[in-house]
Amino acid sequence: MWKRPTPTVSKKLISFQNHTDTLASWNIRRLQVEISVSSVEQRRRGHRLYHARPDMRNYITPILPLSFLIIQQTDRQSQRIQIKSRSMASQSIESHRDGAEVYHGDALCKKKSVQLLQQLGLPDGLFPLDDIQEFGHNKATGFIWLVQNKKKNHTFKMIKRQVSYAAEVTAIVEDRKMKKMTGVKTKELLLWLSVVEMYIDDPSTGKITFKTGTGLSDSFPVPAFELDE
């Protein structure tokens, strides 16, 4: 006896690991969603079917044939995070201002920041900022800061990696190392992760390592972050 064919089912499993973004002080909890979409339903124009936790549906949006999920932040949430992050950076800057060398103006700030990176043995193109208003360096504490007119996204072409620089960037510097960084994020798939540390462990390897607030780290060729001659 002829039986109606059972529609094939495609499944996608997406998991976002639990991590804490120390800069923005916000958590993305582990989310695990299994989506089952029949091939019959996929052929229906404009129809999108997904199965997920009811309490998470406001944060989940199907894209194309439900092959991907994105977590959307509202404009209000994003604005609160940016304001809080900038406030934290500003407080740190003010606490290290006494006794620091402070420079103003884009040209002078770029020159001084590049000179410092070279003295530290770090690539001189780590901070490709625009319209820098202030650069400061407290030699006693090792604290540095850069203030630019607005946030900037930059792509390092050699490694095809996108990095976001906030209006205020801070760090504590040592020889071949920066730690306790704020204002720098790297994009991993759909998420922006804060870069909290960078260092060159062994110069002979020609590699520089970046560590995120989640504990993940990755190494890249030093020339990828050097200024173009």
C-alpha positions as CSV (number, residue, x, y, z in Angstrom):
1,M,0.0,0.0,0.0
2,W,1.3,3.4,-0.9
3,K,2.2,5.6,2.0
4,R,2.6,9.4,2.0
5,P,6.3,10.2,2.2
6,T,7.5,11.6,5.5
7,P,9.0,15.1,5.1
8,T,12.7,15.2,5.7
9,V,13.8,17.1,8.8
10,S,16.8,19.3,9.1
11,K,18.1,20.2,12.5
12,K,20.4,23.0,13.7
13,L,21.8,23.1,17.1
14,I,23.3,26.4,18.3
15,S,24.9,26.8,21.7
16,F,26.2,30.0,23.2
17,Q,28.7,29.2,26.0
18,N,28.2,31.0,29.3
19,H,30.6,33.9,29.7
20,T,30.9,37.2,31.4
21,D,31.9,40.4,29.7
22,T,33.7,42.2,32.4
23,L,33.8,45.6,30.5
24,A,30.1,45.9,30.0
25,S,29.2,43.8,33.2
26,W,26.6,41.8,31.3
27,N,26.2,38.0,31.0
28,I,25.1,35.9,28.1
29,R,23.7,32.7,29.6
30,R,24.1,29.4,28.0
31,L,21.3,29.1,25.4
32,Q,20.7,25.8,23.7
33,V,18.0,25.7,21.0
34,E,17.1,22.8,18.8
35,I,15.2,23.7,15.7
36,S,13.4,21.2,13.5
37,V,12.1,22.4,10.2
38,S,10.6,20.1,7.7
39,S,11.5,20.5,4.0
40,V,7.8,20.9,3.2
41,E,7.5,23.9,5.5
42,Q,10.7,25.4,4.1
43,R,9.1,25.4,0.6
44,R,6.2,27.5,1.8
45,R,6.8,31.0,0.8
46,G,7.3,33.4,3.7
47,H,6.7,30.7,6.3
48,R,9.1,30.3,9.1
49,L,8.7,27.7,11.8
50,Y,10.9,27.4,14.8
51,H,10.7,25.7,18.2
52,A,12.4,27.2,21.2
53,R,11.9,28.1,24.8
54,P,8.8,30.3,25.0
55,D,10.5,32.7,27.4
56,M,13.4,33.2,24.9
57,R,11.3,33.8,21.8
58,N,11.5,37.6,22.1
59,Y,15.3,37.3,21.8
60,I,15.5,34.8,18.9
61,T,15.0,35.7,15.3
62,P,15.1,33.1,12.4
63,I,17.2,34.1,9.4
64,L,16.8,32.7,5.9
65,P,15.6,29.0,6.3
66,L,16.3,29.1,10.1
67,S,19.9,28.1,9.6
68,F,21.0,30.7,12.1
69,L,19.9,32.4,15.2
70,I,20.9,35.8,16.5
71,I,20.5,37.4,19.9
72,Q,19.2,40.9,19.4
73,Q,19.9,43.6,21.9
74,T,17.5,46.5,22.0
75,D,18.8,50.0,21.4
76,R,18.1,50.8,25.0
77,Q,20.1,47.9,26.3
78,S,23.0,48.7,24.0
79,Q,23.0,52.4,25.0
80,R,23.0,51.5,28.8
81,I,26.0,49.2,28.2
82,Q,28.0,51.9,26.3
83,I,27.2,54.6,28.9
84,K,28.3,52.3,31.8
85,S,31.5,51.2,30.0
86,R,32.5,54.8,29.2
87,S,31.7,55.8,32.8
88,M,34.0,53.1,34.2
89,A,36.8,54.1,31.8
90,S,36.5,57.8,32.7
91,Q,36.8,57.0,36.4
92,S,39.9,55.0,35.8
93,I,41.4,57.8,33.7
94,E,40.8,60.4,36.4
95,S,42.3,58.2,39.1
96,H,45.6,57.9,37.1
97,R,45.7,61.5,35.8
98,D,47.9,62.9,38.6
99,G,51.6,62.6,37.6
100,A,50.8,61.3,34.1
101,E,52.1,62.7,30.8
102,V,49.1,63.9,28.9
103,Y,49.0,65.0,25.2
104,H,46.2,66.5,23.1
105,G,45.6,66.7,19.4
106,D,45.3,63.9,16.9
107,A,48.7,64.2,15.3
108,L,50.6,64.4,18.6
109,C,48.6,61.7,20.3
110,K,49.2,59.3,17.4
111,K,52.9,60.1,17.5
112,K,53.3,59.5,21.2
113,S,51.2,56.4,21.3
114,V,53.2,54.8,18.5
115,Q,56.4,55.7,20.2
116,L,55.2,54.0,23.4
117,L,54.2,50.9,21.6
118,Q,57.6,50.7,19.9
119,Q,59.4,51.2,23.3
120,L,57.3,48.4,24.8
121,G,58.2,46.0,22.0
122,L,54.6,45.8,20.7
123,P,53.4,46.3,17.1
124,D,53.0,50.0,16.4
125,G,49.6,49.6,14.7
126,L,47.6,48.2,17.6
127,F,45.6,51.4,18.0
128,P,44.4,52.6,14.6
129,L,42.2,55.3,16.1
130,D,40.8,58.4,14.4
131,D,40.6,61.9,15.7
132,I,42.4,61.2,19.0
133,Q,41.6,63.9,21.5
134,E,43.8,62.8,24.4
135,F,46.6,60.3,25.1
136,G,47.9,59.8,28.6
137,H,50.6,57.7,30.2
138,N,51.2,57.4,33.9
139,K,54.7,55.9,34.1
140,A,54.4,55.2,37.8
141,T,51.4,52.9,37.5
142,G,51.8,51.9,33.8
143,F,48.3,53.1,33.1
144,I,47.6,54.5,29.6
145,W,44.5,55.9,27.9
146,L,43.4,57.1,24.6
147,V,40.3,59.2,24.0
148,Q,38.9,59.5,20.5
149,N,36.0,61.5,19.2
150,K,33.8,58.4,18.7
151,K,33.9,54.6,18.6
152,K,35.6,53.0,15.6
153,N,35.6,49.6,14.0
154,H,38.7,48.5,12.2
155,T,39.5,45.4,10.1
156,F,43.1,44.1,10.2
157,K,43.4,42.9,6.6
158,M,46.2,40.4,7.0
159,I,44.2,38.2,9.4
160,K,40.7,39.4,8.4
161,R,39.8,40.2,11.9
162,Q,37.4,43.0,12.9
163,V,38.1,44.9,16.1
164,S,36.0,47.6,17.8
165,Y,37.6,50.5,19.7
166,A,35.4,52.5,22.1
167,A,35.6,56.2,22.5
168,E,37.9,55.6,25.5
169,V,40.5,52.9,25.6
170,T,42.6,52.1,28.6
171,A,45.3,49.5,29.7
172,I,48.2,48.9,32.0
173,V,51.4,48.4,30.1
174,E,54.5,46.4,30.7
175,D,57.4,45.3,28.5
176,R,55.7,43.4,25.5
177,K,52.4,43.3,27.4
178,M,49.1,45.1,28.0
179,K,46.7,43.9,30.7
180,K,43.4,45.1,32.3
181,M,42.4,46.5,29.0
182,T,39.0,48.2,28.4
183,G,37.4,49.6,25.3
184,V,38.7,47.0,22.8
185,K,36.5,44.2,21.5
186,T,37.0,41.5,18.8
187,K,34.2,39.9,16.8
188,E,33.8,36.1,17.1
189,L,30.9,34.8,14.9
190,L,27.9,36.8,16.1
191,L,29.3,38.1,19.4
192,W,31.7,40.9,20.4
193,L,34.1,39.8,23.1
194,S,36.2,42.2,25.2
195,V,40.0,41.9,24.8
196,V,41.5,42.2,28.3
197,E,45.1,41.3,27.6
198,M,47.7,41.1,24.8
199,Y,51.3,40.0,25.0
200,I,54.3,38.7,23.1
201,D,55.6,35.8,25.1
202,D,58.5,34.9,22.9
203,P,59.6,37.5,20.3
204,S,61.3,34.7,18.3
205,T,58.0,33.2,17.4
206,G,56.8,36.3,15.7
207,K,53.4,35.9,17.4
208,I,51.3,38.2,19.6
209,T,48.6,36.6,21.8
210,F,45.2,38.2,22.6
211,K,43.1,37.1,25.6
212,T,39.3,37.8,26.0
213,G,37.2,38.2,29.1
214,T,35.9,34.7,28.6
215,G,39.3,33.2,29.0
216,L,39.8,32.4,25.4
217,S,43.0,33.3,23.7
218,D,44.4,33.3,20.2
219,S,47.7,34.2,18.6
220,F,48.4,36.1,15.3
221,P,51.5,37.2,13.3
222,V,53.0,40.4,14.7
223,P,53.2,42.0,11.2
224,A,49.4,42.0,11.0
225,F,49.3,44.8,13.6
226,E,52.2,46.9,12.3
227,L,51.7,50.3,10.6
228,D,51.9,50.3,6.8
229,E,55.1,52.0,5.7
